[in-house]
C-alpha cells in the first residue's frame, strides 16, 4: 500500500479501544524491563508474540530478515529519571514527542535513526522509572487515537514519497508537534511549564488551568495507566 493511501486510511479509521490488551502490555512492561539490565536503552519494540527487543537489536533482526516488519506491535520509550518530577509522573506522554513521531513514521513504513518499517504497530507506551522513589509509571496509548488527535498525519505530509528521513527532519516534525496548542490553548512546552509551577512550585492559582490540561491530555491520549512500587513489588491503586 502506498504511504499516502495508508495515511488516508489512518485519518478515517474507527479506533478500537482494547482496555484488556493495554492492561496486559502495561503489566508486561512493568515486570519485564526491570527484570533484565535494559536501563541503557531508550526505545524498544514488542512483537506480536510478546517478545521485547531494544531498538538496535530489532533493527538488526529486521535487516537480516530474521523477523518481519509485520511482527512489531508496540513501540516503547523507556526512561530512567532522577528526582521525582511530578509532571513526568502524572503526564508522561507530554515528553513523548519523539516517541510518537518515530512510532508513527514506523507505521507508515519510514526508516530513520529510531524508525523502522512496522505497518502493524498498534500501541505506543512510555515507561518512566523514578530512580529515587523506586516507582515505575507506565502508560499505553493507541497509536491511531493519539496521532490523529495530535494531528501528526498533517505534519508529516511534506515528507510523503520518501522512505528514509534524517534526524533533522524528525526534529522539525517534533518541533511542529510541540508548538500546537492542543492543551486547553497551551502547547506542549507551555503545558509542561504550567504543570511544573503547580506541582513543584505549589502555585495553586493554576488549579483551573491544570484541570483543563488534564482533561485535554486524557482526551488526546486516552492512556491506560499503571503505577508500580518497586520496593513492595505491588501495583499502586
Secondary structure in CASP SS format (residue, H / E / C, confidence):
PFRMAT SS
TARGET T0000
AUTHOR 0000-0000-0000
METHOD secondary structure of the structure
MODEL  1
X C 1.00
X C 1.00
X H 1.00
X H 1.00
X H 1.00
X H 1.00
X H 1.00
X H 1.00
X H 1.00
X H 1.00
X H 1.00
X H 1.00
X C 1.00
X C 1.00
X C 1.00
X C 1.00
X C 1.00
X C 1.00
X H 1.00
X H 1.00
X H 1.00
X H 1.00
X H 1.00
X H 1.00
X H 1.00
X H 1.00
X H 1.00
X H 1.00
X H 1.00
X H 1.00
X H 1.00
X H 1.00
X C 1.00
X C 1.00
X C 1.00
X C 1.00
X C 1.00
X C 1.00
X C 1.00
X C 1.00
X C 1.00
X C 1.00
X E 1.00
X E 1.00
X E 1.00
X E 1.00
X E 1.00
X C 1.00
X C 1.00
X C 1.00
X C 1.00
X E 1.00
X E 1.00
X E 1.00
X H 1.00
X H 1.00
X H 1.00
X H 1.00
X H 1.00
X H 1.00
X H 1.00
X H 1.00
X H 1.00
X C 1.00
X C 1.00
X C 1.00
X C 1.00
X C 1.00
X H 1.00
X H 1.00
X H 1.00
X E 1.00
X E 1.00
X E 1.00
X E 1.00
X E 1.00
X E 1.00
X E 1.00
X E 1.00
X E 1.00
X E 1.00
X C 1.00
X C 1.00
X C 1.00
X C 1.00
X H 1.00
X H 1.00
X H 1.00
X H 1.00
X H 1.00
X C 1.00
X H 1.00
X H 1.00
X H 1.00
X H 1.00
X C 1.00
X H 1.00
X H 1.00
X H 1.00
X H 1.00
X H 1.00
X H 1.00
X H 1.00
X H 1.00
X H 1.00
X H 1.00
X H 1.00
X C 1.00
X C 1.00
X C 1.00
X E 1.00
X E 1.00
X C 1.00
X C 1.00
X E 1.00
X C 1.00
X C 1.00
X C 1.00
X C 1.00
X C 1.00
X C 1.00
X C 1.00
X E 1.00
X E 1.00
X E 1.00
X E 1.00
X E 1.00
X E 1.00
X E 1.00
X E 1.00
X C 1.00
X C 1.00
X C 1.00
X C 1.00
X E 1.00
X E 1.00
X E 1.00
X E 1.00
X E 1.00
X E 1.00
X E 1.00
X E 1.00
X H 1.00
X H 1.00
X H 1.00
X H 1.00
X H 1.00
X H 1.00
X H 1.00
X C 1.00
X C 1.00
X H 1.00
X H 1.00
X H 1.00
X H 1.00
X C 1.00
X H 1.00
X H 1.00
X H 1.00
X C 1.00
X C 1.00
X C 1.00
X C 1.00
X E 1.00
X C 1.00
X C 1.00
X H 1.00
X H 1.00
X H 1.00
X H 1.00
X H 1.00
X H 1.00
X H 1.00
X H 1.00
X H 1.00
X H 1.00
X H 1.00
X H 1.00
X H 1.00
X C 1.00
X C 1.00
X C 1.00
X E 1.00
X C 1.00
X C 1.00
X E 1.00
X C 1.00
X H 1.00
X H 1.00
X H 1.00
X H 1.00
X H 1.00
X H 1.00
X H 1.00
X H 1.00
X H 1.00
X H 1.00
X H 1.00
X H 1.00
X C 1.00
X C 1.00
X C 1.00
X C 1.00
X H 1.00
X H 1.00
X H 1.00
X H 1.00
X H 1.00
X H 1.00
X H 1.00
X H 1.00
X H 1.00
X H 1.00
X H 1.00
X H 1.00
X H 1.00
X H 1.00
X H 1.00
X H 1.00
X H 1.00
X H 1.00
X C 1.00
X C 1.00
X E 1.00
X E 1.00
X E 1.00
X E 1.00
X E 1.00
X E 1.00
X C 1.00
X C 1.00
X C 1.00
X C 1.00
X E 1.00
X E 1.00
X C 1.00
X C 1.00
END
